[in-house]
Structure formats: C-alpha cells, structure tokens
C-alpha cells in the first residue's frame, strides 16, 4: 500500500522543474531530513507545480504543524488527523483576523474618526507625549490604560486609533465594546463581543483560552456614558475578567469628571489638536478651502479655542460657505444642526413625518437619556418618549394628528442625528455632545420657569444643577441664553446664583461661559460670597472657583498665591483649577508678570503655557518675546512646545539669542516644528554641543 511520498522542500538540483532551489545550500543540507517532507500523492505533485503559493516558508510551516499535531495527539490523547481541535495559537490567529474584520465594521459606522490624523496622548509620568498610532503598535504588550478626554476631544477616536495601529502591527487583538450600547441589553461583556458578525464561530471558551496568553486587549469605550446601575454591573464584570484573565490588557475611556473606572491603569490624556493637526484635518476634509477656514478661525476670538477640539473643528468645517463665524461651542453645534436640517435630502422627510417639529422629539429623547445618566435609549423608552412628545404637541395645538413612534424614529435615524444600534434595538445620538445640546433646550425651559416660580427654582437645583450628567447641557444653555434677550439673561443670572448653593465650581464655569451683561446682574452677590468663603493665603476651593470663573475682580486674592516665591505654594495655586484662565489676572497681566523676579515669572509663564487655553498660549508667547532672559524664553518654549503650539514657539524663538537656543536644545524636543529658521538655529546649537 502506498500511503505517501517523500518530497524535497528545496529542490535537490537545479534545472527544469526544480522548485525552490537554493544555491546557498550544501549537498548535505539538501539531503538532510530537515529538507524533506512527507506528503500524499496529490500534494507532492502540487508543490512541484508553478503555483507560487507553495513557498519554502509554507512547506516548513506544514511540516512544523504536522509535528506539533503529532505530539499534541500523544500528550493530550486526542485522535491525530484533520479532525483534531485547533491549537490556542491557531484560535488566536483567527481571533486576530476577526478583530480586524470587526474594526472594518466600525469603520463603516459614524463612530469611526472622520480623518486619519492621529491624536496625541500625554502619558502620565513621561516627559513627552506620544501619537496614538505609535502607541498602538505595542498595544498587546502594554499594561492597562485609562484614556481621559474632555467632551469632543476624541477619546473614542484615540481608542480606535490604538486598536487600528495594533491590528496593522499585529501587536495585539483589540476587542472593542461600546459600553453605552452594551448597557441597555442583557448580555455579558464577552457575549456582546461574540454576538457581532465578525466573531461568528467563536465560543467564550475560545476567547478565554486565547486571552490566557498576552496579546488580547479588551477596550471599553465611554465609561462616563454609563448610568449608576450599568456602571455597577460593568464594574463587577470587568473586575472578574481581570482576575480571571491576568495576561490580558484592559483599556477604558472616560471624561475627567467620571474617573472611577474599575481598574488602575496608565493614565493617557488626549491633548488638544496642534496647529499642524488642525491644518491636516482641514485639508483632508475640505481641501485648501478648509485650510483657509482654519486660518480664519485662528484670527477669530472665541473660535480659535474651539478648533483645538476635533468635534468642533469638523463641525465648523461642515458649515455652509459664507456664514459668519460662530463664537461659542453652543453656536457651532446649533449652526451645524440647522445646516443639516436645511439639506434638501432631509428637509422634506422631516417635514412630512414631524411637520418640522423634530427638535421637540429629539430634545425629549435627549432628556430621557440624560435623566438615565446614559447615552443609549432602549427601543421601549424611545417609543414612550415619542408618544409623550406626541401628546404634548397635540395638547399645545402644534399637531393635529400624532405621527407613529416607528415613523418618527425611522425619520430621525435616516435624516437626522439619531443612530439605531444593536440587538435588542436601542438608539443614541451620533455624539454625546449632540445629546447634551438637545438636552440643553430642556435646561433653558427650566431656567426660564425658575425666575417666576420658587418651586421651579428648587426643582432646577435638585434635578439639574445637582446632577453631573446635566453639566454640559447646563453650559450649552448658559452660552445661548447669556447672548439672548433680557428675559434669558435674567434667567441665566438666577441659575448661576442657584448653582452657587449646589455646586460652586459649576457656577464658576457658568460665569466663564456667560457674558458681561449677565455678570453685571450678579457680580456684587458673587464677590461677597467668594470673599466670605476664601481664607486669604490658603489654597482652598474658593481659589479653584476664582480661577475657573476667569473674573479679574478676584485678582487681588489670586495674585499673591500664584506669585509666591515658594514653588510649593505657587504651583498648587496655578494648578488649582482644571484649566488656568489668565483673564483672572486682569488686563495688565503681561506688565505685572514681567515685573516679577526671574524665578517666579519663569514658573508663572511656564504654567500658563502648560495649563491655559489659547489666551494663555498668546500671553505666554507675548511675555517670552518681550523678556530678553534666555531662562524665561526657554521655560515658555518648554510649555508651548508641549502644547504643540508651533506658531507660538517659532514666534518666541524669532527673538531668541544663541544662549536661548542652547537651553532650548537641551530641554525641549522641537524636531517636529516646521520652521526652517528654528531648525537651522537648533542645528547650530547641536553643533556647539559637540
């Protein structure tokens, strides 16, 4: 009986028909058993054909697999042959391919980033930030990660960029879970992954077997979007998975104010877009016209701060040409939504189904989600919300015939910012900030009612001002109402005073986002409150309030703290708020800072550059340009370069001498600054160091 053929992997001799012949092999190597493989008649013939698929690498792989299967059969006492169960390595390779296919599905959804520009991440404890796409190349070997980003800054984008880079580099197997989608179903986290089409054919035992080895990365997006019940459930499951699968890597994304993720991980903070990133995104989305829009945004107060945030930059680039530039976050989103609704492919259907009242339906859906402290709405709750809005609009005389909930939901999904996901069906807005913008309309209504109704004021305090999920809707409402008529401005002032009783730091943010007209109504009362609250010389919560408010009326209290000769006192003051707002220092801030001692002014300028918004970058650069001291210039450049404010760095260094460049070369990393004059001076500094 002939059951096989002994074949050469690399041909024994050159000539016609010789396959995989290698001239560098010795005769002994060609005759050795390492160069032989035992095959059936058909395969022995196939490998000597012209098919390039049968490479030396492939044949050695066959031989190695055969040997591994043989020993596995002996050791584990399983029948040898094609029915043998796959190895963990084989399952892992399939799982990695499935994870790649799963990301391809995400790429076709509106969750996927609109551009390929990689975000920059600050790694806590490390001196230099890193690109998400670079960090992802080693994802499967990293410890657990926690990605933190303010609203719209791109935590989901950063997560996907890590995952995509990991797949491209074959450095891990990223398994992405949208926690908001998961939270409204009854599945476990692993079941939610395996239910997706890309993972068809995998069992939980398969996944766990692979995850017992390093390389599997569980990536949980938007921890901050979970309600309290869902958060408890997710915490229990994630902690169990970490205990059962210690070799796996866990990644979570959240907002700064919701930091109670269920594991300790390396903290990554998504940084604002650099000027070069803004330009790259603008060019990718809208070509050279987009570049001109960004240049105009940089020259427009209020807008230049917004375009450092991906969501607002892309929304701004999506606005129709020729419109006046918006000035606030709220106005950018409002203009974006208005432009979306005016598009002909959407207008008619929204009018037919909802008679142009889609805003009422979307606002009520947003309120439903926000009250539940979630971003995902079950099908039942969505239909209930639509029915309740129907009832209200009919009672108000705005509708005569109630549209069916299914028709409304279909129209909002097909022609607006609502997304239908999952099985069982659930709904969410395309971005949490859109949900928060629509919820702000309900906040506006509550604020207006609170002016004339004491009970409504107490309800505003208890249900909205005292609830973390309402913070962004509150700030959107404040931005809009503070720029409205007298009635709206008065309601805005009443709400700020009410917030003082509930959450003073929220009240400070509301003050910063409002206008001088609103501040004039409440200034005296707020100042009296703060001066009673604050203990002079102490870094207390009142300092955080004052810095957050950005009001120069508090300069006399803040200035002695941030200019203390002792860094142990000045640094906590400069870092008291989430962001230092230079407007708290008054209109003469530059002159006052330049009059400080070198040590103190270097500390103040550096911290302002590191921790302020665009106004702080401008101030730090102006001071550094005016100050001839190399130490001061280098301190400013260090902060500016960390923030990747390339134009500001180039502007400062345009007035710098060689001593400054020598310091900058030693202390800062400026290789990415695309300014020839700066690079030439740095090259000269490098030469002087040799």
Secondary structure, DSSP 4 states (H G I P E B T S, - for coil): ----EEEESS-SS-STT--S--TTS-HHHHHSGGGEEEE-HHHHHHTTSS-TTS-HHHHHHHHHHHHHHHHHHHHHT---STTSPPPHHHHHHHHHHHHHHHHHHHHTSTTS-SS-PPPEEEETT-SS-EEHHHHGGGGGGS--EEEE--TTS-HHHHHHHHHHHHHHHT--EEEEEEHHHHHTSS--HHHHHHTSGGGTT--HHHHHHHHTSTTEEEEEE-GGG--HHHHHHHHHHHHHHHHH-TTSEEEEEE-TT----SS--EEEEEPPPPHHHHHHHHHHHHHHHHHHHHHHHHTSTTHHHHTTSHHHHHHHHHSPTTPPPP-SHHHHHHHHHHHHHHSHHHHHHHHHHHTT-HHHHHHHHHHHHHHTT-S-EEHHHHHHHHHHHHHHHHHTTS-SSPPPHHHHHHHHHHHSSEEEETTTTEEEESSHHHHHHHHHHHHHHHHHHHHH-HHHHHHIIIIIIT-GGGHHHHHHHHHHHTTS-HHHHHHHHHHHHHHHHH-HHHHHHHHHHS-HHHHHHHHHHHHHHHHHH--TT---HHHHHHHHHT-GGGHHHHHHHHT-SSHHHHHHHHTSSSS--GGGG-TTHHHHHHTS-HHHHHHHHHHHHHHS-HHHHHHHHHHHHH---HHHHHHHHHHHHHTT-HHHHHHHHTT--HHHHHHHHHH---TT---HHHHHHHHHHHHHH-
